[in-house]
Amino acid sequence: MKILVLCTGNSCRSQMLHGYLQQLIPAAQVYSAGVETHGLNPRAVQVMAEDGVDISRHTSNLATEYAAVPFDYVLTVCDHARETCPVLPGAATARRLHHSFPDPAQATGSEADILEAFRATRNQIRAYATDFSRTYRPQPGHTAA
């Protein structure tokens, strides 16, 4: 099972979902990428660590780096990525799912307010990952990990 999680900058939302899916579906190979790279957001690392998921070694990657990987699923987590994702030959037969999560990197206010926005998005992503992990299936013609 190969899963690609896509977001605009591969810094927060896609990284969080990547971390949860790795934890919830250990047999899957999970990748995350963006249509741009913005680097791993330290607040995303912090709030994921609070929930027992270490994403500190993740990297921010471009979607095109995985063009030849035969994905079973491509999960987009923001509208911009869904609309601008490049065509990836390896994902041609992948099942595509979309759920737009709020971008915590756009939060303003005090540090406590910003961290609360990150935690709220994290919690939404955790719920989505949990639901997905209960229902995922390899696509025909693809192999499970």
N, CA, C and O atoms as a GROMACS GRO file, in nm:
protein
  580
    1MET      N    1   0.084  -0.117   0.000
    1MET     CA    2   0.000   0.000   0.000
    1MET      C    3   0.089   0.123   0.000
    1MET      O    4   0.175   0.139   0.087
    2LYS      N    5   0.067   0.209  -0.098
    2LYS     CA    6   0.143   0.334  -0.108
    2LYS      C    7   0.044   0.450  -0.108
    2LYS      O    8  -0.052   0.453  -0.187
    3ILE      N    9   0.068   0.546  -0.019
    3ILE     CA   10  -0.021   0.659  -0.002
    3ILE      C   11   0.060   0.788  -0.015
    3ILE      O   12   0.165   0.803   0.047
    4LEU      N   13   0.009   0.881  -0.096
    4LEU     CA   14   0.071   1.012  -0.110
    4LEU      C   15  -0.025   1.116  -0.052
    4LEU      O   16  -0.142   1.121  -0.089
    5VAL      N   17   0.026   1.198   0.040
    5VAL     CA   18  -0.051   1.307   0.099
    5VAL      C   19   0.003   1.437   0.040
    5VAL      O   20   0.122   1.465   0.048
    6LEU      N   21  -0.087   1.515  -0.019
    6LEU     CA   22  -0.047   1.639  -0.086
    6LEU      C   23  -0.108   1.762  -0.022
    6LEU      O   24  -0.223   1.762   0.021
    7CYS      N   25  -0.027   1.866  -0.015
    7CYS     CA   26  -0.069   1.997   0.034
    7CYS      C   27   0.006   2.102  -0.047
    7CYS      O   28   0.087   2.068  -0.134
    8THR      N   29  -0.019   2.226  -0.020
    8THR     CA   30   0.049   2.331  -0.094
    8THR      C   31   0.199   2.330  -0.068
    8THR      O   32   0.278   2.312  -0.160
    9GLY      N   33   0.239   2.348   0.058
    9GLY     CA   34   0.381   2.364   0.089
    9GLY      C   35   0.447   2.248   0.161
    9GLY      O   36   0.567   2.254   0.189
   10ASN      N   37   0.372   2.143   0.191
   10ASN     CA   38   0.426   2.024   0.259
   10ASN      C   39   0.500   2.063   0.388
   10ASN      O   40   0.609   2.015   0.415
   11SER      N   41   0.436   2.152   0.466
   11SER     CA   42   0.499   2.196   0.589
   11SER      C   43   0.418   2.164   0.714
   11SER      O   44   0.476   2.144   0.821
   12CYS      N   45   0.286   2.157   0.703
   12CYS     CA   46   0.201   2.136   0.822
   12CYS      C   47   0.102   2.022   0.803
   12CYS      O   48   0.122   1.911   0.852
   13ARG      N   49  -0.007   2.051   0.730
   13ARG     CA   50  -0.120   1.957   0.721
   13ARG      C   51  -0.080   1.824   0.661
   13ARG      O   52  -0.114   1.719   0.716
   14SER      N   53  -0.009   1.825   0.550
   14SER     CA   54   0.032   1.698   0.488
   14SER      C   55   0.129   1.623   0.577
   14SER      O   56   0.127   1.500   0.582
   15GLN      N   57   0.215   1.695   0.647
   15GLN     CA   58   0.310   1.631   0.737
   15GLN      C   59   0.238   1.565   0.855
   15GLN      O   60   0.274   1.455   0.897
   16MET      N   61   0.136   1.632   0.907
   16MET     CA   62   0.060   1.576   1.018
   16MET      C   63  -0.012   1.447   0.974
   16MET      O   64  -0.006   1.346   1.044
   17LEU      N   65  -0.080   1.453   0.860
   17LEU     CA   66  -0.150   1.334   0.812
   17LEU      C   67  -0.051   1.222   0.783
   17LEU      O   68  -0.078   1.106   0.814
   18HIS      N   69   0.061   1.254   0.724
   18HIS     CA   70   0.168   1.157   0.699
   18HIS      C   71   0.205   1.087   0.830
   18HIS      O   72   0.212   0.964   0.835
   19GLY      N   73   0.228   1.164   0.935
   19GLY     CA   74   0.267   1.106   1.063
   19GLY      C   75   0.162   1.014   1.121
   19GLY      O   76   0.193   0.905   1.168
   20TYR      N   77   0.037   1.057   1.117
   20TYR     CA   78  -0.071   0.972   1.170
   20TYR      C   79  -0.089   0.845   1.088
   20TYR      O   80  -0.106   0.737   1.144
   21LEU      N   81  -0.084   0.857   0.955
   21LEU     CA   82  -0.102   0.738   0.872
   21LEU      C   83   0.010   0.638   0.893
   21LEU      O   84  -0.015   0.517   0.895
   22GLN      N   85   0.133   0.685   0.909
   22GLN     CA   86   0.244   0.594   0.937
   22GLN      C   87   0.219   0.518   1.066
   22GLN      O   88   0.249   0.399   1.076
   23GLN      N   89   0.165   0.587   1.164
   23GLN     CA   90   0.139   0.525   1.294
   23GLN      C   91   0.020   0.429   1.286
   23GLN      O   92   0.025   0.320   1.344
   24LEU      N   93  -0.086   0.468   1.217
   24LEU     CA   94  -0.209   0.389   1.214
   24LEU      C   95  -0.207   0.273   1.115
   24LEU      O   96  -0.276   0.173   1.134
   25ILE      N   97  -0.127   0.287   1.007
   25ILE     CA   98  -0.120   0.183   0.904
   25ILE      C   99   0.027   0.149   0.883
   25ILE      O  100   0.085   0.187   0.781
   26PRO      N  101   0.088   0.078   0.977
   26PRO     CA  102   0.232   0.053   0.968
   26PRO      C  103   0.276  -0.024   0.844
   26PRO      O  104   0.392  -0.015   0.804
   27ALA      N  105   0.186  -0.099   0.783
   27ALA     CA  106   0.222  -0.175   0.663
   27ALA      C  107   0.226  -0.087   0.538
   27ALA      O  108   0.276  -0.130   0.434
   28ALA      N  109   0.173   0.035   0.547
   28ALA     CA  110   0.168   0.124   0.430
   28ALA      C  111   0.298   0.202   0.418
   28ALA      O  112   0.366   0.231   0.516
   29GLN      N  113   0.330   0.236   0.294
   29GLN     CA  114   0.439   0.330   0.267
   29GLN      C  115   0.372   0.465   0.243
   29GLN      O  116   0.299   0.484   0.146
   30VAL      N  117   0.398   0.558   0.334
   30VAL     CA  118   0.334   0.689   0.328
   30VAL      C  119   0.436   0.793   0.286
   30VAL      O  120   0.548   0.798   0.338
   31TYR      N  121   0.396   0.876   0.192
   31TYR     CA  122   0.478   0.986   0.142
   31TYR      C  123   0.396   1.114   0.159
   31TYR      O  124   0.273   1.109   0.156
   32SER      N  125   0.463   1.226   0.176
   32SER     CA  126   0.392   1.353   0.171
   32SER      C  127   0.474   1.448   0.085
   32SER      O  128   0.597   1.441   0.079
   33ALA      N  129   0.402   1.538   0.020
   33ALA     CA  130   0.468   1.630  -0.072
   33ALA      C  131   0.379   1.752  -0.091
   33ALA      O  132   0.264   1.756  -0.047
   34GLY      N  133   0.436   1.850  -0.158
   34GLY     CA  134   0.362   1.972  -0.188
   34GLY      C  135   0.380   2.013  -0.332
   34GLY      O  136   0.466   1.960  -0.403
   35VAL      N  137   0.298   2.105  -0.374
   35VAL     CA  138   0.316   2.163  -0.507
   35VAL      C  139   0.428   2.267  -0.500
   35VAL      O  140   0.478   2.311  -0.603
   36GLU      N  141   0.465   2.304  -0.378
   36GLU     CA  142   0.581   2.389  -0.347
   36GLU      C  143   0.643   2.327  -0.221
   36GLU      O  144   0.583   2.237  -0.161
   37THR      N  145   0.761   2.373  -0.181
   37THR     CA  146   0.816   2.329  -0.053
   37THR      C  147   0.838   2.450   0.036
   37THR      O  148   0.900   2.548  -0.004
   38HIS      N  149   0.786   2.442   0.156
   38HIS     CA  150   0.798   2.552   0.252
   38HIS      C  151   0.880   2.513   0.374
   38HIS      O  152   0.896   2.593   0.466
   39GLY      N  153   0.932   2.391   0.377
   39GLY     CA  154   1.006   2.344   0.494
   39GLY      C  155   0.911   2.294   0.601
   39GLY      O  156   0.794   2.333   0.604
   40LEU      N  157   0.959   2.210   0.687
   40LEU     CA  158   0.879   2.152   0.795
   40LEU      C  159   0.854   2.260   0.902
   40LEU      O  160   0.948   2.321   0.952
   41ASN      N  161   0.728   2.283   0.935
   41ASN     CA  162   0.691   2.386   1.030
   41ASN      C  163   0.718   2.336   1.173
   41ASN      O  164   0.665   2.232   1.213
   42PRO      N  165   0.798   2.409   1.251
   42PRO     CA  166   0.831   2.364   1.387
   42PRO      C  167   0.710   2.351   1.479
   42PRO      O  168   0.710   2.269   1.570
   43ARG      N  169   0.608   2.431   1.456
   43ARG     CA  170   0.486   2.418   1.539
   43ARG      C  171   0.412   2.289   1.507
   43ARG      O  172   0.352   2.229   1.596
   44ALA      N  173   0.416   2.246   1.382
   44ALA     CA  174   0.355   2.117   1.347
   44ALA      C  175   0.429   2.005   1.420
   44ALA      O  176   0.367   1.913   1.474
   45VAL      N  177   0.561   2.013   1.420
   45VAL     CA  178   0.642   1.913   1.491
   45VAL      C  179   0.604   1.912   1.639
   45VAL      O  180   0.587   1.806   1.699
   46GLN      N  181   0.591   2.031   1.698
   46GLN     CA  182   0.560   2.043   1.840
   46GLN      C  183   0.424   1.983   1.876
   46GLN      O  184   0.415   1.904   1.970
   47VAL      N  185   0.320   2.018   1.800
   47VAL     CA  186   0.187   1.969   1.839
   47VAL      C  187   0.171   1.821   1.809
   47VAL      O  188   0.093   1.752   1.875
   48MET      N  189   0.243   1.771   1.711
   48MET     CA  190   0.239   1.626   1.685
   48MET      C  191   0.310   1.552   1.797
   48MET      O  192   0.264   1.446   1.840
   49ALA      N  193   0.422   1.605   1.844
   49ALA     CA  194   0.495   1.543   1.956
   49ALA      C  195   0.407   1.539   2.081
   49ALA      O  196   0.412   1.442   2.157
   50GLU      N  197   0.327   1.643   2.101
   50GLU     CA  198   0.234   1.645   2.214
   50GLU      C  199   0.138   1.527   2.208
   50GLU      O  200   0.089   1.481   2.311
   51ASP      N  201   0.110   1.480   2.088
   51ASP     CA  202   0.016   1.368   2.068
   51ASP      C  203   0.090   1.235   2.045
   51ASP      O  204   0.029   1.136   2.006
   52GLY      N  205   0.220   1.234   2.070
   52GLY     CA  206   0.296   1.110   2.062
   52GLY      C  207   0.340   1.068   1.923
   52GLY      O  208   0.375   0.952   1.903
   53VAL      N  209   0.339   1.161   1.827
   53VAL     CA  210   0.380   1.130   1.691
   53VAL      C  211   0.501   1.216   1.656
   53VAL      O  212   0.493   1.339   1.659
   54ASP      N  213   0.612   1.152   1.622
   54ASP     CA  214   0.735   1.224   1.590
   54ASP      C  215   0.747   1.244   1.439
   54ASP      O  216   0.765   1.148   1.364
   55ILE      N  217   0.735   1.369   1.397
   55ILE     CA  218   0.754   1.400   1.254
   55ILE      C  219   0.880   1.485   1.234
   55ILE      O  220   0.899   1.543   1.128
   56SER      N  221   0.964   1.491   1.336
   56SER     CA  222   1.080   1.581   1.332
   56SER      C  223   1.181   1.547   1.223
   56SER      O  224   1.260   1.633   1.184
   57ARG      N  225   1.179   1.425   1.175
   57ARG     CA  226   1.273   1.386   1.069
   57ARG      C  227   1.212   1.392   0.929
   57ARG      O  228   1.278   1.359   0.831
   58HIS      N  229   1.086   1.434   0.921
   58HIS     CA  230   1.022   1.448   0.790
   58HIS      C  231   1.090   1.561   0.713
   58HIS      O  232   1.149   1.651   0.773
   59THR      N  233   1.080   1.555   0.583
   59THR     CA  234   1.133   1.660   0.497
   59THR      C  235   1.021   1.715   0.410
   59THR      O  236   0.921   1.647   0.386
   60SER      N  237   1.038   1.836   0.364
   60SER     CA  238   0.941   1.898   0.275
   60SER      C  239   0.984   1.866   0.132
   60SER      O  240   1.092   1.904   0.088
   61ASN      N  241   0.896   1.795   0.060
   61ASN     CA  242   0.929   1.747  -0.073
   61ASN      C  243   0.829   1.796  -0.177
   61ASN      O  244   0.715   1.828  -0.145
   62LEU      N  245   0.875   1.802  -0.302
   62LEU     CA  246   0.787   1.834  -0.414
   62LEU      C  247   0.716   1.709  -0.463
   62LEU      O  248   0.774   1.600  -0.464
   63ALA      N  249   0.593   1.724  -0.504
   63ALA     CA  250   0.516   1.611  -0.555
   63ALA      C  251   0.585   1.543  -0.673
   63ALA      O  252   0.578   1.421  -0.688
   64THR      N  253   0.652   1.621  -0.757
   64THR     CA  254   0.716   1.565  -0.875
   64THR      C  255   0.829   1.467  -0.842
   64THR      O  256   0.868   1.387  -0.927
   65GLU      N  257   0.880   1.472  -0.719
   65GLU     CA  258   0.984   1.378  -0.678
   65GLU      C  259   0.932   1.234  -0.676
   65GLU      O  260   1.010   1.139  -0.683
   66TYR      N  261   0.801   1.219  -0.667
   66TYR     CA  262   0.741   1.086  -0.657
   66TYR      C  263   0.662   1.049  -0.782
   66TYR      O  264   0.571   0.966  -0.776
   67ALA      N  265   0.695   1.110  -0.894
   67ALA     CA  266   0.620   1.092  -1.017
   67ALA      C  267   0.608   0.946  -1.061
   67ALA      O  268   0.506   0.908  -1.118
   68ALA      N  269   0.709   0.865  -1.036
   68ALA     CA  270   0.709   0.726  -1.084
   68ALA      C  271   0.658   0.626  -0.981
   68ALA      O  272   0.650   0.507  -1.012
   69VAL      N  273   0.624   0.670  -0.862
   69VAL     CA  274   0.577   0.578  -0.758
   69VAL      C  275   0.432   0.539  -0.786
   69VAL      O  276   0.348   0.627  -0.806
   70PRO      N  277   0.401   0.409  -0.789
   70PRO     CA  278   0.264   0.364  -0.815
   70PRO      C  279   0.178   0.373  -0.688
   70PRO      O  280   0.174   0.279  -0.608
   71PHE      N  281   0.111   0.483  -0.670
   71PHE     CA  282   0.032   0.505  -0.550
   71PHE      C  283  -0.104   0.437  -0.558
   71PHE      O  284  -0.165   0.428  -0.664
   72ASP      N  285  -0.149   0.390  -0.442
   72ASP     CA  286  -0.285   0.337  -0.428
   72ASP      C  287  -0.382   0.451  -0.398
   72ASP      O  288  -0.496   0.451  -0.446
   73TYR      N  289  -0.336   0.546  -0.319
   73TYR     CA  290  -0.418   0.661  -0.280
   73TYR      C  291  -0.337   0.789  -0.291
   73TYR      O  292  -0.218   0.793  -0.261
   74VAL      N  293  -0.405   0.895  -0.335
   74VAL     CA  294  -0.352   1.030  -0.328
   74VAL      C  295  -0.455   1.109  -0.247
   74VAL      O  296  -0.571   1.122  -0.287
   75LEU      N  297  -0.411   1.160  -0.133
   75LEU     CA  298  -0.497   1.234  -0.043
   75LEU      C  299  -0.457   1.381  -0.045
   75LEU      O  300  -0.344   1.414  -0.006
   76THR      N  301  -0.544   1.468  -0.088
   76THR     CA  302  -0.515   1.611  -0.085
   76THR      C  303  -0.581   1.670   0.039
   76THR      O  304  -0.694   1.635   0.074
   77VAL      N  305  -0.507   1.761   0.105
   77VAL     CA  306  -0.555   1.815   0.232
   77VAL      C  307  -0.579   1.966   0.227
   77VAL      O  308  -0.605   2.030   0.329
   78CYS      N  309  -0.570   2.022   0.106
   78CYS     CA  310  -0.606   2.164   0.088
   78CYS      C  311  -0.655   2.182  -0.055
   78CYS      O  312  -0.615   2.110  -0.146
   79ASP      N  313  -0.742   2.280  -0.072
   79ASP     CA  314  -0.801   2.303  -0.204
   79ASP      C  315  -0.697   2.342  -0.308
   79ASP      O  316  -0.707   2.299  -0.424
   80HIS      N  317  -0.598   2.421  -0.269
   80HIS     CA  318  -0.497   2.464  -0.365
   80HIS      C  319  -0.421   2.345  -0.423
   80HIS      O  320  -0.399   2.339  -0.544
   81ALA      N  321  -0.383   2.250  -0.339
   81ALA     CA  322  -0.312   2.131  -0.389
   81ALA      C  323  -0.401   2.050  -0.480
   81ALA      O  324  -0.356   1.997  -0.582
   82ARG      N  325  -0.526   2.039  -0.445
   82ARG     CA  326  -0.620   1.963  -0.529
   82ARG      C  327  -0.632   2.025  -0.668
   82ARG      O  328  -0.639   1.953  -0.768
   83GLU      N  329  -0.633   2.157  -0.674
   83GLU     CA  330  -0.651   2.228  -0.799
   83GLU      C  331  -0.525   2.237  -0.883
   83GLU      O  332  -0.532   2.244  -1.006
   84THR      N  333  -0.407   2.236  -0.819
   84THR     CA  334  -0.283   2.260  -0.892
   84THR      C  335  -0.186   2.143  -0.893
   84THR      O  336  -0.074   2.157  -0.942
   85CYS      N  337  -0.227   2.030  -0.841
   85CYS     CA  338  -0.137   1.914  -0.835
   85CYS      C  339  -0.091   1.876  -0.976
   85CYS      O  340  -0.172   1.864  -1.068
   86PRO      N  341   0.039   1.856  -0.992
   86PRO     CA  342   0.088   1.813  -1.123
   86PRO      C  343   0.041   1.672  -1.153
   86PRO      O  344   0.009   1.595  -1.062
   87VAL      N  345   0.038   1.637  -1.280
   87VAL     CA  346   0.003   1.501  -1.320
   87VAL      C  347   0.121   1.411  -1.283
   87VAL      O  348   0.234   1.433  -1.326
   88LEU      N  349   0.093   1.310  -1.206
   88LEU     CA  350   0.196   1.215  -1.164
   88LEU      C  351   0.166   1.080  -1.229
   88LEU      O  352   0.066   1.017  -1.195
   89PRO      N  353   0.250   1.036  -1.320
   89PRO     CA  354   0.224   0.910  -1.389
   89PRO      C  355   0.201   0.793  -1.294
   89PRO      O  356   0.116   0.708  -1.322
   90GLY      N  357   0.273   0.787  -1.184
   90GLY     CA  358   0.257   0.678  -1.089
   90GLY      C  359   0.125   0.681  -1.016
   90GLY      O  360   0.083   0.581  -0.958
   91ALA      N  361   0.058   0.795  -1.017
   91ALA     CA  362  -0.069   0.810  -0.947
   91ALA      C  363  -0.189   0.802  -1.041
   91ALA      O  364  -0.302   0.828  -0.999
   92ALA      N  365  -0.166   0.766  -1.166
   92ALA     CA  366  -0.273   0.768  -1.266
   92ALA      C  367  -0.391   0.680  -1.227
   92ALA      O  368  -0.506   0.716  -1.254
   93THR      N  369  -0.366   0.566  -1.163
   93THR     CA  370  -0.475   0.477  -1.124
   93THR      C  371  -0.508   0.485  -0.976
   93THR      O  372  -0.589   0.407  -0.926
   94ALA      N  373  -0.446   0.577  -0.906
   94ALA     CA  374  -0.469   0.591  -0.762
   94ALA      C  375  -0.609   0.643  -0.734
   94ALA      O  376  -0.667   0.719  -0.811
   95ARG      N  377  -0.662   0.600  -0.622
   95ARG     CA  378  -0.788   0.655  -0.576
   95ARG      C  379  -0.756   0.790  -0.513
   95ARG      O  380  -0.667   0.800  -0.428
   96ARG      N  381  -0.828   0.893  -0.553
   96ARG     CA  382  -0.803   1.028  -0.503
   96ARG      C  383  -0.913   1.067  -0.404
   96ARG      O  384  -1.033   1.055  -0.432
   97LEU      N  385  -0.870   1.113  -0.288
   97LEU     CA  386  -0.963   1.160  -0.186
   97LEU      C  387  -0.921   1.300  -0.145
   97LEU      O  388  -0.802   1.332  -0.142
   98HIS      N  389  -1.019   1.384  -0.115
   98HIS     CA  390  -0.989   1.523  -0.079
   98HIS      C  391  -1.063   1.562   0.048
   98HIS      O  392  -1.181   1.532   0.065
   99HIS      N  393  -0.991   1.629   0.136
   99HIS     CA  394  -1.050   1.692   0.254
   99HIS      C  395  -0.967   1.816   0.283
   99HIS      O  396  -0.847   1.806   0.310
  100SER      N  397  -1.030   1.931   0.279
  100SER     CA  398  -0.957   2.056   0.303
  100SER      C  399  -0.959   2.089   0.452
  100SER      O  400  -1.065   2.108   0.511
  101PHE      N  401  -0.841   2.096   0.510
  101PHE     CA  402  -0.825   2.132   0.651
  101PHE      C  403  -0.781   2.277   0.661
  101PHE      O  404  -0.713   2.327   0.571
  102PRO      N  405  -0.818   2.346   0.769
  102PRO     CA  406  -0.770   2.484   0.788
  102PRO      C  407  -0.618   2.486   0.795
  102PRO      O  408  -0.555   2.394   0.848
  103ASP      N  409  -0.559   2.592   0.741
  103ASP     CA  410  -0.413   2.605   0.743
  103ASP      C  411  -0.369   2.675   0.870
  103ASP      O  412  -0.387   2.796   0.883
  104PRO      N  413  -0.312   2.601   0.965
  104PRO     CA  414  -0.273   2.664   1.091
  104PRO      C  415  -0.157   2.763   1.073
  104PRO      O  416  -0.138   2.850   1.158
  105ALA      N  417  -0.081   2.750   0.966
  105ALA     CA  418   0.029   2.843   0.941
  105ALA      C  419  -0.022   2.984   0.913
  105ALA      O  420   0.056   3.080   0.918
  106GLN      N  421  -0.150   2.998   0.883
  106GLN     CA  422  -0.210   3.129   0.857
  106GLN      C  423  -0.267   3.192   0.984
  106GLN      O  424  -0.316   3.305   0.980
  107ALA      N  425  -0.262   3.120   1.096
  107ALA     CA  426  -0.317   3.171   1.222
  107ALA      C  427  -0.241   3.294   1.269
  107ALA      O  428  -0.120   3.306   1.248
  108THR      N  429  -0.312   3.383   1.333
  108THR     CA  430  -0.252   3.505   1.388
  108THR      C  431  -0.288   3.517   1.535
  108THR      O  432  -0.374   3.444   1.585
  109GLY      N  433  -0.223   3.610   1.602
  109GLY     CA  434  -0.250   3.633   1.743
  109GLY      C  435  -0.130   3.596   1.826
  109GLY      O  436  -0.017   3.594   1.777
  110SER      N  437  -0.155   3.568   1.951
  110SER     CA  438  -0.047   3.531   2.043
  110SER      C  439   0.006   3.392   2.007
  110SER      O  440  -0.056   3.319   1.931
  111GLU      N  441   0.119   3.359   2.063
  111GLU     CA  442   0.175   3.225   2.041
  111GLU      C  443   0.077   3.118   2.089
  111GLU      O  444   0.063   3.014   2.026
  112ALA      N  445   0.008   3.145   2.200
  112ALA     CA  446  -0.091   3.050   2.251
  112ALA      C  447  -0.206   3.034   2.151
  112ALA      O  448  -0.254   2.922   2.130
  113ASP      N  449  -0.249   3.143   2.090
  113ASP     CA  450  -0.357   3.137   1.990
  113ASP      C  451  -0.313   3.056   1.868
  113ASP      O  452  -0.388   2.974   1.816
  114ILE      N  453  -0.191   3.081   1.825
  114ILE     CA  454  -0.140   3.011   1.707
  114ILE      C  455  -0.126   2.861   1.736
  114ILE      O  456  -0.165   2.778   1.654
  115LEU      N  457  -0.072   2.828   1.851
  115LEU     CA  458  -0.060   2.686   1.887
  115LEU      C  459  -0.197   2.620   1.898
  115LEU      O  460  -0.212   2.503   1.864
  116GLU      N  461  -0.295   2.692   1.946
  116GLU     CA  462  -0.430   2.636   1.954
  116GLU      C  463  -0.485   2.606   1.814
  116GLU      O  464  -0.553   2.506   1.794
  117ALA      N  465  -0.455   2.693   1.717
  117ALA     CA  466  -0.496   2.668   1.579
  117ALA      C  467  -0.428   2.542   1.525
  117ALA      O  468  -0.490   2.462   1.456
  118PHE      N  469  -0.300   2.525   1.556
  118PHE     CA  470  -0.229   2.405   1.514
  118PHE      C  471  -0.290   2.280   1.578
  118PHE      O  472  -0.306   2.177   1.512
  119ARG      N  473  -0.324   2.289   1.707
  119ARG     CA  474  -0.384   2.174   1.775
  119ARG      C  475  -0.521   2.141   1.719
  119ARG      O  476  -0.556   2.023   1.705
  120ALA      N  477  -0.600   2.243   1.687
  120ALA     CA  478  -0.732   2.219   1.631
  120ALA      C  479  -0.722   2.148   1.496
  120ALA      O  480  -0.795   2.053   1.470
  121THR      N  481  -0.630   2.194   1.411
  121THR     CA  482  -0.611   2.129   1.281
  121THR      C  483  -0.558   1.987   1.302
  121THR      O  484  -0.603   1.894   1.236
  122ARG      N  485  -0.462   1.972   1.392
  122ARG     CA  486  -0.409   1.838   1.423
  122ARG      C  487  -0.520   1.743   1.463
  122ARG      O  488  -0.524   1.629   1.416
  123ASN      N  489  -0.610   1.788   1.548
  123ASN     CA  490  -0.718   1.701   1.595
  123ASN      C  491  -0.812   1.662   1.482
  123ASN      O  492  -0.859   1.548   1.477
  124GLN      N  493  -0.840   1.754   1.391
  124GLN     CA  494  -0.922   1.721   1.275
  124GLN      C  495  -0.851   1.618   1.186
  124GLN      O  496  -0.913   1.524   1.137
  125ILE      N  497  -0.722   1.638   1.168
  125ILE     CA  498  -0.644   1.547   1.084
  125ILE      C  499  -0.635   1.409   1.148
  125ILE      O  500  -0.644   1.308   1.079
  126ARG      N  501  -0.618   1.403   1.280
  126ARG     CA  502  -0.614   1.274   1.350
  126ARG      C  503  -0.745   1.198   1.329
  126ARG      O  504  -0.742   1.078   1.303
  127ALA      N  505  -0.859   1.266   1.341
  127ALA     CA  506  -0.989   1.202   1.321
  127ALA      C  507  -1.001   1.149   1.178
  127ALA      O  508  -1.048   1.037   1.156
  128TYR      N  509  -0.959   1.230   1.082
  128TYR     CA  510  -0.963   1.188   0.941
  128TYR      C  511  -0.873   1.066   0.918
  128TYR      O  512  -0.913   0.970   0.852
  129ALA      N  513  -0.752   1.069   0.973
  129ALA     CA  514  -0.658   0.957   0.957
  129ALA      C  515  -0.714   0.830   1.019
  129ALA      O  516  -0.700   0.721   0.964
  130THR      N  517  -0.777   0.844   1.134
  130THR     CA  518  -0.837   0.728   1.201
  130THR      C  519  -0.946   0.668   1.114
  130THR      O  520  -0.951   0.547   1.095
  131ASP      N  521  -1.035   0.753   1.061
  131ASP     CA  522  -1.141   0.704   0.972
  131ASP      C  523  -1.082   0.638   0.848
  131ASP      O  524  -1.125   0.530   0.809
  132PHE      N  525  -0.984   0.702   0.787
  132PHE     CA  526  -0.921   0.647   0.666
  132PHE      C  527  -0.857   0.512   0.696
  132PHE      O  528  -0.870   0.418   0.617
  133SER      N  529  -0.789   0.499   0.808
  133SER     CA  530  -0.718   0.375   0.841
  133SER      C  531  -0.814   0.257   0.858
  133SER      O  532  -0.774   0.142   0.844
  134ARG      N  533  -0.938   0.286   0.888
  134ARG     CA  534  -1.039   0.180   0.906
  134ARG      C  535  -1.099   0.134   0.773
  134ARG      O  536  -1.160   0.028   0.767
  135THR      N  537  -1.082   0.212   0.668
  135THR     CA  538  -1.152   0.183   0.543
  135THR      C  539  -1.064   0.166   0.420
  135THR      O  540  -1.115   0.129   0.314
  136TYR      N  541  -0.933   0.192   0.430
  136TYR     CA  542  -0.848   0.190   0.311
  136TYR      C  543  -0.838   0.049   0.253
  136TYR      O  544  -0.848  -0.050   0.325
  137ARG      N  545  -0.818   0.042   0.123
  137ARG     CA  546  -0.799  -0.085   0.052
  137ARG      C  547  -0.700  -0.063  -0.061
  137ARG      O  548  -0.703   0.043  -0.125
  138PRO      N  549  -0.611  -0.159  -0.088
  138PRO     CA  550  -0.521  -0.146  -0.204
  138PRO      C  551  -0.603  -0.139  -0.333
  138PRO      O  552  -0.707  -0.204  -0.345
  139GLN      N  553  -0.556  -0.062  -0.427
  139GLN     CA  554  -0.620  -0.051  -0.556
  139GLN      C  555  -0.584  -0.172  -0.643
  139GLN      O  556  -0.475  -0.227  -0.629
  140PRO      N  557  -0.673  -0.215  -0.733
  140PRO     CA  558  -0.641  -0.326  -0.824
  140PRO      C  559  -0.515  -0.294  -0.904
  140PRO      O  560  -0.498  -0.182  -0.952
  141GLY      N  561  -0.430  -0.393  -0.919
  141GLY     CA  562  -0.308  -0.374  -0.996
  141GLY      C  563  -0.193  -0.320  -0.913
  141GLY      O  564  -0.080  -0.314  -0.962
  142HIS      N  565  -0.219  -0.281  -0.790
  142HIS     CA  566  -0.115  -0.233  -0.700
  142HIS      C  567  -0.096  -0.338  -0.593
  142HIS      O  568  -0.184  -0.419  -0.566
  143THR      N  569   0.019  -0.336  -0.533
  143THR     CA  570   0.048  -0.434  -0.429
  143THR      C  571   0.044  -0.368  -0.293
  143THR      O  572   0.082  -0.252  -0.278
  144ALA      N  573  -0.001  -0.443  -0.196
  144ALA     CA  574   0.003  -0.394  -0.060
  144ALA      C  575   0.147  -0.394  -0.014
  144ALA      O  576   0.228  -0.475  -0.062
  145ALA      N  577   0.181  -0.307   0.077
  145ALA     CA  578   0.319  -0.296   0.124
  145ALA      C  579   0.364  -0.422   0.192
  145ALA      O  580   0.478  -0.430   0.238
   0.00000   0.00000   0.00000
